[in-house]
Amino acid sequence: MGADPIVGLGSSFILPYELRTYLDDYGINTLAQAINHDTGLWFTAEELDLCDVWSLQWSTYIKGLEYNRIGLNEEPDTLLWSTGNYEGPISAAKSYECLVKNNIRDVHNQDCIQLWSLKIPLKIICFIWLLDKDRILTWDHLQSRGYYGPSRCVLCKKATEDCGHLFLMCPFVNNIFSHFSICLGSIICPHSTVHSFLEYWFASTAISDPIRYTPIFIFWHLWLLRNQCIFENCIPLASALIIKIEYILALFPVPQYKKKIRLIGPQPIHVYPVGYFDGAAQRNLGGAGFVIYISETHYYCFSVGCGNGSNTRTELLALWSLLRTVILMGLPIKMIFGDSMVVISWVKRRSALNIPTLKHWCDEIFAMLHFVPSVTFNHIFREHNILADELSKKALSLDMGSGYYSEYLDGKHIGDGQFALF
Ligand SMILES: [Zn+2]
């Protein structure tokens, strides 16, 4: 009696010792005994004949029980709404109704409302929401679930990885924030948790202010980079990340326009001859696709089977195939575009691609670059790489190294054929 009925208090009690002793003498030492079975309600202070001080303590305790809908009856236990005016069983429809009408206590939290009103892709909002709740699967959380791993922050390799370190206190992250400090002002002021930071940030920026989005994109891209470092052996480069975030922010429309947000730029300007490549990996099959434009109206489409493998492998093989074909054709290619940031930043030597099974292909690509000295490599968003994307998907059914091509001139299909490339 007097312990917290929901979470317990160990050896502590909410009600003081003297009151518990008094109730004990009264024959009440469990919650079940504190119910007046005639009325079905908790005993009142008057019914128990409590003095003023104990009366207040007892009333507060009973109010707590009532507020948390704790009651004792003969019925079997059921799940009920803890707040709001809803009755009946829990259902998805009622949950949604409750959420949109702000009838749940936690939803009154201003941070939540601010976060869900951001005009950015939902996946980023969901990520930030989880981050705010410290529910991102950083190493500390993985280890608490029994996973074994390095536990070290992959960005600085100096501290153990948790949300506070990875997103706020890591020296690598400090570099990023310092770069954006001119527009972010006092954002550098220390926060130990992302929750306290977001609380501060939403309180100090206006909904319509585009600056409000800067740390959101920093957090999102930090998480993507951290995953690339772990799963694709990328080397974290602050300068490359800053360029990426600046690029996204430059494209970002002012929220009050309420336009449909598309985080992609215009179609890139290219110089002929130009190549576009893409890789596809589905159900353990891989395909490479690429397009070589001799001019605006004269181009070749290629699909090459890649056997099995990951997305990175097919992207790399697509680039290899494009370079090999260009060299075989003797084309003085000027520009190559790909939507894989991993492969493009690797070929530009901005990051590493330490995957042992791909080393052979990596070495060959660098060797081939000597034959195409004037080529530049450029990242594009996949929305601008649709043709290569389609070609790579068509290649999924082809044997490894074999492919077919089609030639187009002035909108007409003028030839095709098959070939074996590797
Ligand atoms: Zn770190």
Residues whose N, C-alpha, C, O or C-beta is under 5 A from the ligand:
A	BS01	ZN	C153 L155 C156 K157 C170 P171
